[in-house]
Amino acid sequence: MRLLTLSQLTKCYDGHTVLDAVDLTVAAGETVALLGHNGAGKSTLMKLVLGLIQADAGSVSIAGHGPGSAGARAQIAYLPENAAFHPALTGTEQIAHFLRLRGLDPRGAGALLAKVGLKEAARRRIGTYSKGMRQRVGLAQALIGAPKLMVLDEPTSGLDPVSRREFYALLADLAASGTAVLLSSHALTEVEARTDRIAILSQGKLVADGSLAALRAAADLPMTVHLRAAAGQAQALVAAFPEGVRRVDAGGDHLTLNCPQVEKFAVMDRIRGAADQVADFDIHPPSLDDIYAHISRRAA
Ligand SMILES: Nc1ncnc2c1ncn2[C@@H]1O[C@H](COP(=O)(O)OP(=O)(O)OP(=O)(O)O)[C@@H](O)[C@H]1O
């Protein structure tokens, strides 16, 4: 079931189009990463979804409800990049306060904080929390009312690698229970393995939308193969891969090859043929960084 549908969504500021006829959907249980350079239109898109600003053309549907309507607000939760909380309140007091504002039982705060891994710290003042812990308070707040769609603006910016991994594990649990997640990020490598689909905005236009595998296939970028020569075999190894064909770098006992996708079996055969000269080799498929740079360059 589609929880978010954007159709031809367009927004202009001062005669300048910052979002240009964007079509995008997010289904129940799906996690979609929205990528784009500074000023690409990510926050504008999220503000339109939240109903904070009005579109100039096109539409937003949140499970059939218009953005900002009571029906949409009941389904959607938002976590801003830097959620701010009162430092003097404990985690429990802060979440209980938000629960009361939503007309819900404040005794639910403990369960929400436990869900985001803050059970032990729940009675401590938020002023003593690390950034990662404050981000978890934000997630606990976003979970109030069991939203069906979560909109997260750069949720892991400033978090250390372990906190990032834990945050994505929480998102994976939410997605497994059917929540749709739309998140923006600049950290390409971290969304690479943790999202179902990647949507790329460039100058307000949606220039890519698909799984990493689909984007990788469409970009058709070469793989990189690093070879290490066996002892005394450096020259023979370099000679086995003529310059100008696939070799892009040779230095000392190392050799780097560019391997177009269509040639990967042929290159593997060739490496096997040179097995006596090779001590070891690694294959690197194009990363999301490579694919993103390629798609952005093409769009520009
Ligand atoms: N209220 C506004 N008035 C005029 N221009 C605006 C307004 N809000 C955003 N813009 C412009 O719209 C464009 C898109 O901005 P937006 O904040 O959506 O980008 P973003 O992709 O979220 O960028 P970042 O990654 O830096 O947060 C930018 O050129 C920005 O200057």
Ligand as a Chemical Component Dictionary entry (heavy atoms), coordinates in Angstrom:
data_LIG
# 
_chem_comp.id                   LIG 
_chem_comp.type                 NON-POLYMER 
_chem_comp.pdbx_formal_charge   0 
_chem_comp.three_letter_code    LIG 
# 
loop_
_chem_comp_atom.comp_id 
_chem_comp_atom.atom_id 
_chem_comp_atom.alt_atom_id 
_chem_comp_atom.type_symbol 
_chem_comp_atom.charge 
_chem_comp_atom.model_Cartn_x 
_chem_comp_atom.model_Cartn_y 
_chem_comp_atom.model_Cartn_z 
_chem_comp_atom.pdbx_ordinal 
LIG N1  N1  N 0 11.571 30.373 1.941  1  
LIG C1  C1  C 0 12.376 30.399 0.879  2  
LIG N2  N2  N 0 12.451 31.487 0.102  3  
LIG C2  C2  C 0 13.240 31.500 -1.008 4  
LIG N3  N3  N 0 14.001 30.454 -1.420 5  
LIG C3  C3  C 0 13.972 29.344 -0.665 6  
LIG C4  C4  C 0 13.160 29.248 0.511  7  
LIG N4  N4  N 0 13.329 27.999 1.048  8  
LIG C5  C5  C 0 14.204 27.358 0.222  9  
LIG N5  N5  N 0 14.582 28.162 -0.782 10 
LIG C6  C6  C 0 15.508 27.791 -1.878 11 
LIG O1  O1  O 0 15.053 26.569 -2.443 12 
LIG C7  C7  C 0 16.151 25.769 -2.860 13 
LIG C8  C8  C 0 16.003 24.389 -2.230 14 
LIG O2  O2  O 0 16.229 24.512 -0.826 15 
LIG P1  P1  P 0 16.104 23.257 0.159  16 
LIG O3  O3  O 0 16.270 23.791 1.543  17 
LIG O4  O4  O 0 14.857 22.518 -0.141 18 
LIG O5  O5  O 0 17.366 22.375 -0.268 19 
LIG P2  P2  P 0 17.979 21.087 0.429  20 
LIG O6  O6  O 0 18.113 20.049 -0.656 21 
LIG O7  O7  O 0 17.199 20.703 1.627  22 
LIG O8  O8  O 0 19.425 21.603 0.841  23 
LIG P3  P3  P 0 20.376 21.195 2.088  24 
LIG O9  O9  O 0 20.972 19.866 1.755  25 
LIG O10 O10 O 0 21.410 22.283 2.073  26 
LIG O11 O11 O 0 19.553 21.197 3.341  27 
LIG C9  C9  C 0 17.406 26.518 -2.446 28 
LIG O12 O12 O 0 17.897 27.200 -3.558 29 
LIG C10 C10 C 0 16.912 27.485 -1.383 30 
LIG O13 O13 O 0 17.703 28.652 -1.358 31 
# 
loop_
_chem_comp_bond.comp_id 
_chem_comp_bond.atom_id_1 
_chem_comp_bond.atom_id_2 
_chem_comp_bond.value_order 
_chem_comp_bond.pdbx_ordinal 
LIG N1  C1  SING 1  
LIG C1  N2  SING 2  
LIG C1  C4  DOUB 3  
LIG N2  C2  DOUB 4  
LIG C2  N3  SING 5  
LIG N3  C3  DOUB 6  
LIG C3  C4  SING 7  
LIG C3  N5  SING 8  
LIG C4  N4  SING 9  
LIG N4  C5  DOUB 10 
LIG C5  N5  SING 11 
LIG N5  C6  SING 12 
LIG C6  O1  SING 13 
LIG C6  C10 SING 14 
LIG O1  C7  SING 15 
LIG C7  C8  SING 16 
LIG C7  C9  SING 17 
LIG C8  O2  SING 18 
LIG O2  P1  SING 19 
LIG P1  O3  DOUB 20 
LIG P1  O4  SING 21 
LIG P1  O5  SING 22 
LIG O5  P2  SING 23 
LIG P2  O6  DOUB 24 
LIG P2  O7  SING 25 
LIG P2  O8  SING 26 
LIG O8  P3  SING 27 
LIG P3  O9  DOUB 28 
LIG P3  O10 SING 29 
LIG P3  O11 SING 30 
LIG C9  O12 SING 31 
LIG C9  C10 SING 32 
LIG C10 O13 SING 33 
# 
